[in-house]
Every structure is written in structure tokens, then in C-alpha cells.
């Protein structure tokens, strides 16, 4: 459904580390007016990557690192109405080039 773990956890009041078992029911919010992630990225230049959120990451920092907007990240990952991300969340990004981390 193109939903990240952090959003799914919030919608269901779950700890992101909680293991699900067969038969568990989850709420998934769908905005019928918004495209699914593949549709929102179709026709765009660049490369699609999966970014795994690390401790201390922010949407602003990720957007700056990959030269995209926070709004794009939120649209591509169905993060409507929230700026919250959590370590281990996987975010889909459409980037022009992948910048390697700087070494100190």
C-alpha cells in the first residue's frame, strides 16, 4: 500500500518494534485523491532509491541531502498530516544523484 512503518504504527497505536501475528488487523489510511507512490513518481527524472531512516534524521535533513522537497518526500511516502519519521522507516525518494556521506 506504499505506507511506511512509522505511519502504520501511529495509525494503529503500535510500538514499531511490535511483532504482528497472523490475524492481526491494521488500519491503513488511504487518500483516494492522491496517487499511489508509483504513480506519483512516474515520468520523473532521476533514480528511485529506498532510504532507511537513521537515528537523528529529519525530513528537512533528508530533503536537503538529496535535493528534494519535504512535500515530495511526504507525497511519495503517504506521510499526510505528519512530519514524524522513525529510525528504520523506509522512505522512497526520487533523486538526481546519490550523494555519499561525508567522512570526518
N, C-alpha and C positions, 0 to 999 in steps of 0.2 A: 504493500500500500504506500510505500515511499515515506514511512514515518520513522523518525529516529527513536532510539531507546529512551532518551530523556523525556521526549514529548509523551510517549506511550506510558511511561512511569507516572508522569504528572496527571494525565487524564484518568488514570486508574488508581491513584494514591498508593503506588507501589514503590518499594525501595528498588532502584535499578539493579541491585545485585540479587533480588529475589528470583529464585528459580521457578519457572512455570511448569505445571504438570498438565498432562492431557485432561481435557475437560474444563480447564480454567477459561473463563470468559473475559474478554477485554473490550473496552470501549475504544473506538477509533473515530476521531473527528474527521469528517470529510466536508470540504468546502466545494460544493458542486460547481461553483463559478470559476474555480481555479483549475488549471491544467494539472495532470499528473506530472511528476518530475520529468519523465522522458519527453513529454510534450513541451514543457517549459524550456527545455534545453535544446530541442530540435532546431536545426538551422543556425545555431550559434557557432561562431568560430572558436578555435581553441580545443583543448583536450579536457575530457571529463576525468576527474580524479575523485577518489574517496579519501577524505581527510579524517583521521581519528583524533578526536579532541583529547588534549592533554591537560593535566592539572595546571591551572592558571590561564588557560586560553580564554579569550573573549571573542565575540563575533567581530568586534572592531579590529582586534589584532589579526584575526584570520583574514578578514576582508583586506586589510592593508597589505599583509604578506603576499596575497595572491592577486592584488589589483582588481578586486571585485567590490560590489557594494554589499552592505549588510542586508539591504532589501532583496538583492538577488539570492544571497545565501538562504534567507528566510523563505523565499518563494520556492527555490529548488528543493528545500527540505521540509516544506509544510510546517514551518515554525510560526504560525499565525498567532498574533497577540502575545508573543513572548520573546524575550531576548535571552532566555536561560538555555545554556548548554552544559553538559556534564562530561567529566572525563570518560572516555571510552565511547561516547556518541560518535557515530559515523556520519559525516556530512558530505554530500555530493557537491562538488564545485566544478565550474567550467572555467578553466584558466588558459591564458595565453601562453605562459611559460611557467614551469615549476622552479621556484627559487629554492636553492639548497640552504639549509640553516647555516648561519654564520658561526664560525669557530672562534672562540676567545682564546 
